[in-house]
Amino acid sequence: MKVVRGIRGAITVARDEREEIQKASLELFTSILIENGLSPEDVVGVFITATPDIRAAFPAEVIREQESFRYIPILCAQEMDVEGALKQCIRMLVLAYTSRNPQEIRHVYLRNACILRKDLMEEKGEKE
């Protein structure tokens, strides 16, 4: 039986440039789908945050441009500006139907964002 689960992920960018933000956003989104065996029909919605130093583009824009995700609700917001927090970071919460239990969900942390949830990375046996 499929239920709706939340799948987390994050990625960093080297520069606040439109192309880089779009490339990173699509890479993260695609990785979340592949790692969790999801199809476009499984995705219910996507919530994205970006740190305040990312202003050149909306991370959601590149996902909406994909034909199969055109009608999926996607929302962008600004991440809290906490002192000492990771900079130039895009975070995603993908809500999707899956038959996996919570322990089988593969959360995806790429580039410098792998430091955010080392507990999940180690739990899955992944290397940085």
C-alpha positions as CSV (number, residue, x, y, z in Angstrom):
1,M,0.0,0.0,0.0
2,K,1.3,3.4,-0.9
3,V,1.2,6.3,1.6
4,V,2.5,9.9,1.4
5,R,6.0,10.3,2.9
6,G,8.3,13.3,3.1
7,I,11.7,12.9,1.5
8,R,14.4,15.5,2.4
9,G,17.4,16.7,0.5
10,A,19.8,19.5,0.2
11,I,22.5,20.8,-2.1
12,T,24.9,23.7,-2.2
13,V,25.9,26.0,-5.0
14,A,29.3,27.7,-5.5
15,R,27.9,30.9,-6.8
16,D,24.6,32.8,-6.8
17,E,24.1,32.5,-10.5
18,R,20.8,31.6,-12.3
19,E,22.3,28.6,-14.2
20,E,24.1,27.2,-11.2
21,I,20.9,27.4,-9.1
22,Q,18.8,25.8,-11.7
23,K,21.4,23.0,-12.4
24,A,21.7,22.2,-8.7
25,S,18.0,22.3,-8.1
26,L,17.3,19.9,-10.9
27,E,20.2,17.6,-9.8
28,L,18.8,17.4,-6.3
29,F,15.2,16.8,-7.3
30,T,16.2,14.2,-9.9
31,S,18.4,12.4,-7.3
32,I,15.6,12.3,-4.8
33,L,13.3,10.7,-7.4
34,I,15.9,8.2,-8.6
35,E,17.1,7.2,-5.1
36,N,13.5,6.5,-4.0
37,G,12.2,4.9,-7.2
38,L,9.6,7.6,-7.8
39,S,7.7,8.5,-10.9
40,P,6.1,11.9,-11.7
41,E,2.7,10.5,-10.7
42,D,4.0,9.7,-7.2
43,V,4.9,13.3,-6.4
44,V,2.2,15.2,-4.5
45,G,4.2,18.5,-3.9
46,V,7.6,20.0,-3.3
47,F,8.6,22.6,-0.7
48,I,11.9,24.3,-1.3
49,T,13.9,26.7,0.8
50,A,17.1,28.6,-0.1
51,T,19.5,30.5,2.1
52,P,19.2,34.3,1.9
53,D,22.4,34.5,-0.2
54,I,20.6,32.7,-3.1
55,R,18.7,35.4,-5.0
56,A,19.5,35.0,-8.7
57,A,16.7,32.5,-9.4
58,F,13.8,30.5,-7.9
59,P,14.9,26.9,-7.4
60,A,11.4,25.7,-8.2
61,E,11.4,27.3,-11.7
62,V,13.5,24.6,-13.3
63,I,11.3,21.8,-11.9
64,R,8.2,23.5,-13.2
65,E,9.7,23.7,-16.7
66,Q,9.8,19.9,-16.8
67,E,6.6,18.8,-18.7
68,S,5.8,16.0,-16.3
69,F,6.0,18.3,-13.3
70,R,4.2,21.3,-14.7
71,Y,1.1,20.8,-12.5
72,I,2.8,19.7,-9.3
73,P,2.5,22.3,-6.5
74,I,5.9,23.7,-5.7
75,L,6.6,26.4,-3.2
76,C,9.8,28.3,-2.5
77,A,10.6,30.1,0.7
78,Q,13.7,31.7,2.3
79,E,15.5,29.5,4.8
80,M,16.0,31.0,8.3
81,D,19.2,33.1,8.5
82,V,20.8,31.4,11.5
83,E,24.3,32.5,12.5
84,G,26.9,29.9,11.5
85,A,24.5,27.9,9.3
86,L,25.6,26.5,6.0
87,K,25.5,29.1,3.2
88,Q,24.4,28.9,-0.4
89,C,22.2,25.9,0.3
90,I,19.0,24.8,-1.3
91,R,16.8,22.4,0.7
92,M,13.9,20.3,-0.5
93,L,11.0,18.4,1.0
94,V,9.4,16.2,-1.6
95,L,6.0,14.8,-0.6
96,A,5.3,11.6,-2.5
97,Y,3.3,8.4,-2.5
98,T,5.5,5.4,-1.8
99,S,5.3,1.9,-0.4
100,R,8.6,2.3,1.4
101,N,8.5,2.6,5.2
102,P,10.3,5.6,6.8
103,Q,13.5,3.6,7.4
104,E,13.7,2.8,3.7
105,I,13.4,6.4,2.5
106,R,16.6,7.6,1.0
107,H,17.2,11.3,1.9
108,V,19.7,13.0,-0.4
109,Y,22.4,15.4,0.7
110,L,24.8,16.5,-2.1
111,R,28.0,18.6,-2.2
112,N,28.7,20.5,1.0
113,A,25.1,19.8,2.2
114,C,26.2,16.3,3.2
115,I,27.3,17.8,6.6
116,L,23.7,18.7,7.4
117,R,22.4,15.1,8.2
118,K,25.5,12.9,8.7
119,D,23.2,10.7,10.8
120,L,21.1,9.8,7.7
121,M,24.1,9.5,5.5
122,E,25.9,7.1,7.8
123,E,22.6,5.2,8.4
124,K,22.3,4.5,4.7
125,G,26.0,3.5,4.4
126,E,26.9,6.4,2.1
127,K,30.3,8.0,1.8
128,E,30.9,11.7,1.5
